[in-house]
Amino acid sequence: MQTLFIQILVGLIRFSLGGVSLWLIQKGIIQPGQEADLYFGVAVIALTVGSIIWSKVKGLRLFHTALAVKSDLSPDEVRRMVNNGTYAPATTPKSATPEIQR
């Protein structure tokens, strides 16, 4: 399911970049042939933002898992649990107690 979502998202981004680049060329903001630079810049920004979001999600998942375990596990043991697929979701609301998903 995630793969399909990512493919659809990438397709929408490509479609919108094509329209944006045509508009920028028509307005004279960029010259024909500079679309590749525009695409590269957007790709770098998207990768940077994606990397930041992913690191935040991983950190929240680790934090929520440590809260859900409620025992004296070391940080390394909690990391091993998360790496093995036993973790609390990063989307747990602040008002709820995190629960382990297997």
KAURFEN-V742671 format. One record per pair of residues at least 24 apart in sequence whose ideal C-beta (glycine too) atoms are under 6 Angstrom apart, sorted by the first residue. I is the first residue (numbers start at 1). J is the second residue. D is the distance in whole Angstrom. If there is no record, write none. Layout:
# KAURFEN-V742671
i,j,d
I,J,D
I,J,D
This chain:
# KAURFEN-V742671
i,j,d
57,90,5
60,90,4
61,87,5
61,90,4
64,88,4
64,92,5
64,98,4
67,98,5
68,98,4
68,99,6
68,100,5
